[in-house]
Amino acid sequence: MNILYEEDGNFKVGSIMADNTTSLQIESVSGKRSKVKAANVMLRFTQPALAEFMAQAESVAEGIEVDFLWECCPPDEFGSEQIAAEYFGHTPSSLEAAATLIRLHSAPIYFHKKGKGRYRAAPPDVLKAALAGAERKRQQLALQARYTGQLSRFELPGEFAEHLTQLLYKPDRNTLEVKALEAACAATHLSVAHLLHRCGALTSTHDYHFQKFLFENFPNGTGFPPVEIGTWEELPLAGVNAFSIDDATTTEIDDAVSVEKLANGNWRIGVHIAAPALGLPRDSVGDKIAAQRLSTVYMPGRKITMLPDNVVQAFTLCADRVCPALSMYNEVDCETLEILGHESRVERIHIAANLRHDTLEPLFNEETLAAGKLDYPYANELTLLWHLAQKLETVRGKPSDNSTQQIDYNFHVESEELVAGHPNDRVSITLRRRGSPIDKVVSELMILVNSEWGKHLAEHGFVGIYRTQQNGKVKMSTVAAPHQGLGVAQYMWSSSPLRRYVDMVNQRQIIAMLRDGEPAYEKNDPALYTAMRDFDTMYTIYNDFQRHMERYWCLRWLQQEQTNMEALSPTLSRVAGLPSPQPSPASGRGGEREELSLNPASESLRELIVAAVVLRENLVKVDGIPLIFRAPSLPELPPNTRVQLAIGEIDLLDLHVQTRFAGTLEEVAC
């Protein structure tokens, strides 16, 4: 005797070895023996043979019309053998009974299971809704299959256009588009970004990174609503002419300086800070915008300003204008350059000039200072400020030796469009040693005013937002405390109110203090703590993004140099970071990094070779650009070993570069 039984939702057959009333010992077609509960037995049969039974039963089941079977069902619960008799019109055979059971079980939309071998026909309205749902699902699966097929052929479905941002940056795995995209990624062995890029969905690799940042941090876009600038009382006009020192691309000019000879022979050095707090009082529309953005976002080729352009233009310290400013005047002894006293005012100041780094630095540097060259505008003032900066640095306990100063990298992007990001953009990267006379003059004067204003606020009982450093840990605080790294008793950010929100918050407090007014923020004001917390968070995010985009443009630079290799002889390789007597004609920039050099280690290879230094293990830094990555092909070498790496494939989406170890520089030299 054989049985048909149900196990884990499936029907199986076996021959009875022993019948123990409540359970049976059976042997399957494969010879495996097992125990089956009697309650799970659906049917007992002798014919056909065990090995043929399921195949024949399933064949008969396929011929049963589900719609007709449903019409044969009574409205109440029924057993499978009962409906088999109704359907076939006679007492069903073992195969017919099994086939009916299989058919009932395979159509849960039509027949609702109520127990072992027992079912109930779905009510007409329920069946209609279920069939409609099944049809929708079938159509969705077909649509998903079409999407997957198109994507696998690197064709972008038209329906994807309006969902691209969501698909890239916040995919919903319950949607057809994401399911199809994941299936296509599995089929093509590509990431979502790489697949969509192959499909032509990404206008540029730059925009992939930039739009991701905007999606996460500027969900409403980077535009501004209309912002009305408030009015303030007439300010006295200072009797000095000030000048600023900034990068060539700076439009938010926050600070300027003035130099004046006093009647007693001493110098009066003025530091003048733009004063947007005058026109953007607390809780105004402009203040709320600044409190949301918290800082200007910088990246190579573009920036996202903290304040609307009309506000920036109203307060930036632009040349040939009289601008509102928060000024600190410092009387400096003409002999010792010791600061004898400070005086702060809210006033109007005439900005005579905006000096720019690119034109000033060739004229104002260590060499020209040592040679006593004074044949450029503001040379006397800058020389005095240089000596004062050295004095201020010494008073803070900081050495004047710049040999250990860090290197800054300036990115310049020549774009075919208004903003950087076009695939044809060209990038140049130049080095600038931090701690140059320009840097030192500006930084020392800013440290001076930020420290002194922080001190004055604390002495007058006004709360402010300070940056402190103790035991190596830097943090924001509302309590004036030492900044050990700078060597000052207290330090606050107040010198860049057009670019940093905490500076504008502190400026409100300073202005209120100078006017003997009520502070804009009382002690323990929740708004102050919110601003401090949010600024710390967003400033970190913005800085991380800036480094991320600098890495992108470093890779674009390498890719650009690879393209330039096509113009070279096959026996030449471009060596980045090594000196050579002949500048590269390909880019026309003539920098120290872009030169031709015969490379014995890779003669006859047309490839870009870069010089790099080993930081640790296989982590290297490329000479001349701020690019650090792992080079798996690197042999075990001690730190600071200088090597050559051949640049291979560059991935501008994942920001990776493949390299081949080409030897150490010592080996090449030999």
Long-range contacts (C-beta under 8 A, 24 or more apart in sequence): 1-44, 1-45, 1-46, 2-44, 2-45, 2-46, 2-50, 2-53, 3-36, 3-41, 3-42, 3-43, 3-44, 3-45, 4-41, 4-42, 4-43, 4-44, 4-45, 4-53, 4-57, 4-98, 4-101, 5-36, 5-40, 5-41, 5-42, 6-40, 6-42, 6-116, 7-36, 7-40, 11-42, 11-54, 11-98, 11-101, 11-102, 11-105, 12-54, 13-50, 13-53, 13-54, 14-50, 15-50, 39-116, 40-116, 42-80, 42-98, 42-101, 42-116, 42-117, 43-94, 43-97, 43-98, 43-101, 45-94, 45-98, 46-94, 47-94, 48-95, 53-94, 53-95, 53-98, 56-95, 57-95, 57-98, 57-99, 57-102, 58-99, 58-102, 59-99, 60-95, 60-96, 60-98, 60-99, 61-98, 61-99, 61-100, 61-102, 61-103, 61-106, 63-99, 64-99, 64-100, 64-103, 66-103, 66-107, 66-110, 67-110, 69-100, 69-103, 69-104, 69-107, 69-110, 70-110, 70-111, 70-121, 70-122, 70-127, 73-111, 73-119, 73-120, 73-121, 74-121, 75-121, 76-120, 77-114, 77-118, 77-119, 77-120, 78-118, 78-119, 78-120, 78-121, 79-117, 79-118, 80-104, 80-117, 80-118, 80-119, 81-117, 83-119, 109-134, 140-176, 143-176, 144-176, 144-179, 144-180, 144-183, 145-180, 147-176, 147-177, 147-180, 147-181, 147-184, 148-180, 148-183, 148-184, 148-187, 151-180, 151-181, 151-184, 151-188, 151-195, 151-199, 152-184, 152-187, 152-188, 154-188, 154-195, 154-198, 154-199, 155-199, 156-196, 156-199, 156-200, 156-201, 160-201, 161-201, 164-196, 164-201, 165-211, 165-215, 167-192, 167-196, 168-192, 168-193, 168-196, 168-208, 168-211, 168-212, 169-211, 169-212, 169-215, 169-216, 170-215, 191-653, 191-654, 193-653, 193-654, 194-653, 197-653, 204-421, 204-422, 204-423, 205-423, 205-552, 205-652, 205-653, 206-420, 206-421, 206-422, 206-425, 206-552, 206-652, 207-421, 208-653, 209-548, 209-549, 209-552, 210-299, 210-421, 210-549, 213-545, 217-538, 217-541, 218-304, 222-304, 224-289, 224-308, 224-309, 225-285, 225-289, 226-285, 227-285, 227-286, 227-289, 227-307, 227-308, 227-310, 227-311, 228-285, 228-286, 229-279, 229-280, 229-286, 229-310, 229-311, 229-314, 230-278, 230-279, 230-280, 230-281, 230-284, 231-279, 232-278, 232-279, 232-324, 235-324, 235-346, 235-347, 235-348, 236-345, 236-347, 236-348, 237-322, 237-347, 237-348, 237-349, 237-350, 238-270, 238-272, 238-325, 238-327, 238-345, 238-347, 238-348, 238-349, 238-350, 240-270, 240-349, 240-350, 241-350, 241-351, 241-352, 242-270, 242-272, 242-317, 242-349, 242-350, 242-351, 242-352, 243-351, 243-352, 243-353, 243-354, 243-355, 243-378, 243-381, 244-317, 244-319, 244-351, 244-353, 244-354, 244-355, 245-355, 245-356, 245-357, 245-360, 245-438, 245-441, 245-442, 246-354, 246-355, 246-356, 246-357, 247-356, 247-357, 247-358, 247-410, 248-356, 248-357, 248-358, 248-359, 251-305, 251-312, 251-316, 252-296, 252-305, 252-307, 252-312, 252-316, 252-498, 252-499, 253-316, 253-317, 253-318, 253-354, 253-498, 254-316, 254-317, 254-495, 254-496, 254-497, 254-498, 254-499, 254-503, 255-317, 255-442, 255-445, 255-446, 255-495, 255-496, 256-317, 256-325, 256-349, 256-351, 257-381, 257-385, 257-441, 257-445, 258-349, 259-380, 259-381, 259-384, 259-385, 262-331, 265-334, 266-331, 266-332, 266-333, 266-334, 266-340, 267-331, 267-332, 267-334, 267-384, 268-329, 268-330, 268-331, 268-332, 269-329, 269-330, 269-332, 269-385, 269-388, 269-445, 270-327, 270-328, 270-329, 270-330, 270-349, 271-327, 271-328, 271-330, 271-445, 271-446, 271-448, 271-449, 271-495, 272-317, 272-325, 272-326, 272-327, 272-349, 273-325, 273-326, 273-327, 273-449, 273-494, 273-495, 273-497, 273-507, 274-315, 274-316, 274-317, 274-323, 274-324, 274-325, 274-326, 274-497, 274-498, 275-315, 275-324, 275-325, 275-326, 275-346, 275-497, 275-507, 275-511, 276-307, 276-311, 276-314, 276-315, 276-497, 276-498, 276-504, 276-507, 277-326, 277-497, 277-504, 277-507, 277-508, 277-511, 278-315, 278-324, 278-346, 278-511, 279-311, 279-314, 279-315, 279-324, 280-307, 280-311, 280-504, 281-508, 281-520, 282-508, 282-520, 282-521, 282-527, 286-311, 287-504, 290-501, 290-504, 291-501, 291-531, 291-534, 293-501, 293-538, 294-500, 294-501, 294-502, 294-531, 294-534, 294-535, 294-538, 294-539, 295-499, 295-500, 295-501, 295-535, 295-538, 295-539, 295-542, 296-498, 296-499, 296-500, 297-542, 297-545, 297-546, 298-542, 298-546, 299-545, 299-546, 299-549, 299-550, 300-411, 300-412, 300-413, 300-420, 300-427, 300-549, 300-550, 300-553, 301-411, 301-413, 301-415, 301-419, 301-420, 301-421, 301-425, 301-427, 301-553, 302-419, 302-420, 302-421, 305-499, 306-498, 306-499, 306-500, 306-501, 307-498, 312-498, 315-498, 316-498, 317-349, 317-351, 317-354, 318-351, 318-354, 319-351, 319-352, 319-353, 319-354, 320-351, 320-352, 321-350, 321-351, 322-348, 322-349, 322-350, 322-351, 323-348, 323-349, 323-351, 324-348, 324-349, 325-349, 326-507, 326-510, 326-511, 328-448, 328-449, 328-452, 328-453, 330-448, 332-388, 336-391, 337-387, 337-388, 337-391, 338-391, 339-392, 339-448, 342-452, 344-453, 344-456, 344-510, 344-514, 345-514, 346-511, 346-514, 346-515, 353-377, 353-378, 357-432, 357-438, 360-438, 361-432, 361-436, 361-438, 364-437, 364-438, 365-436, 365-437, 365-438, 366-436, 366-437, 369-437, 382-437, 382-441, 385-441, 385-445, 386-437, 386-440, 386-441, 388-441, 388-444, 389-437, 389-440, 389-441, 389-443, 389-444, 389-445, 390-440, 392-444, 392-445, 392-447, 392-448, 393-440, 393-444, 396-447, 396-486, 396-487, 396-488, 397-487, 398-486, 398-487, 402-433, 402-435, 402-436, 405-433, 405-434, 405-435, 406-433, 406-434, 406-435, 407-431, 407-432, 407-433, 407-434, 408-432, 408-433, 408-434, 409-550, 409-625, 409-626, 411-550, 411-553, 413-553, 425-556, 426-560, 426-587, 427-553, 427-556, 427-557, 427-560, 428-557, 428-587, 428-589, 428-591, 429-553, 429-554, 429-557, 429-591, 429-593, 429-624, 429-625, 429-626, 430-591, 431-592, 431-624, 446-495, 447-486, 447-488, 447-491, 449-494, 449-495, 450-491, 450-492, 450-493, 450-494, 450-495, 451-486, 451-488, 451-489, 451-490, 451-491, 451-492, 453-492, 453-494, 453-506, 453-510, 454-480, 454-490, 454-491, 454-492, 454-494, 455-480, 455-489, 455-490, 456-510, 456-513, 457-492, 457-506, 457-509, 457-510, 457-513, 458-490, 460-513, 462-509, 462-510, 462-512, 462-513, 462-519, 463-509, 463-519, 463-521, 463-522, 463-523, 463-524, 463-525, 463-528, 464-492, 464-494, 464-505, 464-506, 464-509, 464-510, 465-492, 465-493, 465-502, 465-505, 465-506, 465-528, 465-531, 465-532, 465-535, 466-490, 466-491, 466-492, 467-491, 467-492, 467-493, 475-536, 476-502, 476-532, 476-533, 476-535, 476-536, 477-532, 478-523, 478-528, 478-529, 478-532, 500-535, 500-539, 501-531, 501-535, 502-531, 502-532, 502-535, 505-531, 548-655, 550-626, 551-626, 551-627, 551-655, 552-652, 552-655, 554-622, 554-625, 554-626, 554-627, 555-627, 555-650, 555-651, 555-652, 555-655, 555-657, 556-652, 557-625, 558-608, 558-610, 558-622, 558-627, 558-647, 558-650, 558-657, 559-650, 559-652, 560-587, 561-586, 561-587, 561-594, 561-608, 561-647, 562-607, 562-608, 562-647, 562-650, 565-606, 565-607, 565-608, 566-606, 568-596, 568-606, 570-604, 570-605, 570-606, 571-598, 571-603, 571-604, 572-596, 572-597, 572-598, 572-599, 572-606, 573-597, 573-599, 573-602, 573-605, 573-606, 573-607, 573-608, 573-609, 573-646, 574-608, 574-609, 575-599, 575-609, 575-610, 575-611, 575-644, 576-608, 576-609, 576-610, 576-611, 576-622, 576-623, 576-624, 576-625, 577-610, 577-611, 577-612, 577-622, 577-623, 577-624, 578-611, 578-623, 578-665, 591-624, 592-624, 593-623, 593-624, 593-625, 599-644, 599-662, 599-668, 600-668, 601-644, 601-662, 601-663, 601-667, 601-668, 602-644, 602-646, 602-662, 605-646, 607-646, 607-647, 608-646, 608-647, 609-644, 609-645, 609-646, 609-647, 609-662, 610-644, 610-645, 610-647, 611-642, 611-643, 611-644, 611-665, 612-642, 612-643, 612-644, 612-645, 613-640, 613-641, 613-642, 613-643, 614-638, 614-639, 614-640, 614-641, 614-642, 614-643, 615-639, 620-645, 627-657, 629-656, 629-657, 629-659, 631-659, 631-661, 633-659, 633-660, 633-661, 634-661, 635-661, 637-664, 642-666, 644-668
